[in-house]
């Protein structure tokens, strides 16, 4: 079942709101597992939360179990600790963390922008780029890239690369599997980052200009169009501004229909 709904989070408090996408009616108002600095849905209905204002947290809400006010309010928050490689689940939780409706994951570093790639891995910007893969054993779930500039927005494309808005007038390109990375200099600022339907990478300044990166097949093969769009006013974004993130994260199969003339 496809739900055309909208999730909104409170930055400085642990409140999540679910709205009807067609009517704008408020459907749910619940306490989330963390404060909310950003949200991203994956293909299985898990709502992932950048909990920057609340601590070094990644939050998760299972929207397939949180279906009405009663089930959401009754759900306990399971806590997972990924500050050690084991990524252990709180023994006090009455169920496994993976089956919990609400989960709070403690990370070694702070979070900022957040996205989900087509392999259902969660990526976060911040003082370092962090990757969390909920599909593998607990001890293999967490990875980070150290020694980077602060990363604001973060986005994943259809070719297995992850892109970060660097704090050094550059765009960060990461191999999603190996974590190999390079910076593509922009000649301008980078606050928000997003991928469009043609695979171009859009970098938005905290200001009036947008830059475009045309990625080649190799990680260091990038053509930058500085100031591709100007005069935008005072922009401020670090989330999915093209709407492509959810389509790529869902990774839905498609079909092609052709009519053939018979003999």
C-alpha positions in Angstrom: 0.0 0.0 0.0 1.4 3.4 -1.0 0.7 6.2 1.4 0.9 9.8 0.1 1.7 11.3 3.5 4.3 13.7 4.8 6.4 13.4 7.9 7.6 16.5 9.7 9.9 16.7 12.8 10.5 19.1 15.6 14.1 20.3 15.7 14.5 21.0 19.4 12.1 18.4 20.7 11.3 14.7 20.1 8.0 15.2 18.2 7.0 13.8 14.8 4.0 14.8 12.8 2.3 12.9 10.0 0.1 14.8 7.6 -2.2 13.6 4.8 -0.4 14.6 1.6 -3.6 15.3 -0.3 -5.7 17.2 2.3 -3.0 18.5 4.7 -4.9 17.0 7.7 -2.8 16.1 10.7 -3.0 12.3 11.1 -0.5 11.7 13.9 1.5 13.6 16.5 3.9 11.4 18.4 7.0 11.4 20.5 9.9 10.2 18.3 13.1 8.4 19.4 15.3 11.6 18.9 15.1 15.2 18.2 14.8 15.9 14.4 17.4 17.7 12.3 16.5 15.8 9.1 14.4 12.9 7.9 14.7 10.3 5.1 12.5 7.3 4.2 13.8 4.0 3.0 12.2 1.5 0.7 10.8 -0.5 3.5 8.9 2.3 5.3 11.6 3.0 7.9 11.8 6.7 8.7 15.4 7.6 9.5 16.2 10.7 11.7 19.2 12.9 12.0 19.2 13.6 15.7 21.8 16.4 15.7 20.2 18.7 18.2 19.5 15.9 20.7 23.0 14.3 20.7 25.1 12.1 18.4 22.0 10.1 17.5 20.5 8.3 14.5 16.8 7.6 15.0 14.5 5.2 13.4 10.7 5.0 13.3 9.0 2.0 11.7 6.0 3.6 9.9 4.6 0.1 9.0 4.1 -0.5 12.8 3.3 3.0 13.9 0.0 3.1 12.1 -2.3 5.0 14.6 -2.0 7.1 17.7 -2.3 4.2 20.1 0.4 1.9 18.6 2.8 4.8 18.3 2.3 6.1 21.8 2.6 2.6 23.3 5.9 1.9 21.5 9.0 1.9 23.7 12.3 3.3 22.4 15.1 0.7 22.0 18.6 2.0 22.3 21.5 0.7 20.2 25.1 1.7 21.0 27.4 2.0 17.9 30.2 3.9 19.6 31.9 0.5 19.8 32.2 -1.8 16.7 29.7 -4.3 18.2 26.7 -2.0 17.8 25.0 -3.6 20.8 21.3 -3.3 21.5 20.0 -2.3 24.9 19.3 -5.4 26.9 16.4 -3.7 28.6 14.4 -3.6 25.4 11.6 -6.1 25.5 12.1 -7.0 21.8 15.1 -6.8 19.5 16.1 -3.3 18.3 15.5 -4.3 14.7 11.9 -5.2 15.4 11.2 -2.1 17.6 8.9 0.6 16.4 11.3 3.3 17.7 15.0 3.0 17.8 17.7 5.4 19.0 21.2 4.7 17.8 24.1 6.3 19.6 26.9 7.2 17.1 30.6 8.2 17.7 30.1 11.5 15.9 27.5 14.2 15.3 25.0 14.1 12.4 23.7 16.7 10.0 22.2 16.0 6.5 20.8 12.5 6.0 19.9 10.3 3.1 19.3 6.6 2.1 20.9 5.0 -0.9 19.4 2.3 -3.2 21.1 -0.4 -1.1 19.1 0.9 1.9 22.2 2.2 3.7 21.8 5.4 5.7 24.3 8.2 5.2 24.8 11.2 7.5 26.9 14.3 7.1 28.5 16.2 10.0 32.0 16.4 11.4 32.6 13.2 9.5 30.5 11.2 7.0 28.9 8.2 8.6 27.2 5.1 7.1 24.8 2.8 8.8 23.7 -0.4 7.1 20.8 -2.1 8.9 20.8 -5.2 6.7 24.1 -6.6 7.8 25.2 -8.2 11.2 25.4 -5.6 14.0 29.2 -5.6 14.2 29.4 -4.7 10.5 26.8 -1.9 10.4 28.7 1.2 11.2 31.4 2.9 9.1 32.8 6.4 8.9 35.2 8.5 6.9 37.6 10.6 9.0 39.7 13.6 8.1 37.0 15.4 6.1 35.8 18.9 6.2 32.4 19.4 7.8 29.7 18.0 5.5 26.3 19.7 5.4 23.9 18.2 2.9 24.3 14.6 1.6 22.8 12.7 -1.3 23.1 9.3 -3.0 22.9 8.8 -6.8 21.8 5.9 -9.0 25.4 4.8 -9.8 26.5 4.0 -6.2 28.1 7.3 -5.3 27.3 9.5 -2.4 27.8 13.3 -2.6 28.4 15.7 0.3 28.2 19.5 0.5 31.7 20.3 1.8 32.5 23.3 4.0 35.5 24.1 1.8 33.9 25.3 -1.4 33.9 21.8 -2.8 31.7 18.8 -3.3 32.6 15.5 -1.8 32.2 12.3 -3.9 32.3 9.0 -2.2 32.2 5.4 -3.4 29.3 4.0 -1.5 30.9 0.6 -1.1 34.6 1.2 -0.6 34.4 4.7 1.0 37.1 6.0 -1.3 36.5 9.8 -1.7 37.6 12.9 -3.5 36.7 16.6 -3.5 35.6 18.4 -6.6 36.4 22.1 -6.2 33.5 24.4 -6.9 34.8 28.0 -6.8 31.8 28.7 -4.6 30.1 27.6 -1.4 28.2 24.3 -0.8 25.4 24.0 1.7 22.8 21.7 0.1 23.3 18.9 -2.3 20.9 16.9 -4.4 20.7 14.6 -7.5 18.4 15.3 -10.4 16.7 12.8 -12.7 19.6 13.1 -15.3 22.2 12.3 -12.7 23.6 15.8 -12.4 24.6 16.9 -8.9 23.3 20.3 -7.7 25.2 22.2 -5.0 23.4 25.1 -3.4 25.2 27.8 -1.6 24.0 29.3 1.6 23.2 32.3 -0.6 22.1 33.0 -4.2 24.0 30.6 -6.4 23.8 27.0 -7.5 26.6 25.0 -9.0 26.3 21.8 -11.0 28.6 18.8 -11.2 28.5 16.5 -14.2 29.9 13.2 -12.9 31.9 10.8 -15.1 32.2 7.1 -14.5 35.4 7.4 -12.4 35.4 8.9 -8.9 37.7 11.8 -9.9 36.0 12.4 -13.3 33.9 15.4 -12.6 33.1 18.5 -14.7 32.0 21.5 -12.6 29.7 24.3 -13.8 30.3 27.1 -11.3 27.3 29.5 -10.9 25.1 27.5 -13.2 22.1 29.4 -11.7 22.4 32.7 -10.0 20.1 35.2 -8.3 18.2 32.7 -6.2 18.0 34.9 -3.1 19.1 33.6 0.3 19.0 29.8 0.0 19.3 27.4 2.9 18.9 23.7 2.3 20.7 20.5 3.2 17.9 18.0 2.3 16.5 16.4 -0.8 15.4 19.4 -2.8 14.8 17.5 -6.1 12.6 14.7 -4.7 14.7 12.0 -6.3 16.0 10.5 -3.0 12.8 8.6 -2.1 12.6 7.2 -5.7 16.2 5.9 -5.6 15.9 4.6 -2.0 12.7 2.7 -2.7 14.5 1.1 -5.7 11.1 -0.2 -7.0 11.1 -2.5 -10.0 9.6 -1.2 -13.2 8.3 -2.6 -16.5 8.3 -1.7 -20.1 5.2 -2.6 -22.2 5.4 -3.1 -26.0 2.7 -4.2 -28.4 3.8 -6.5 -31.2 1.9 -7.3 -34.4 1.2 -11.0 -34.7 1.7 -13.2 -37.7 
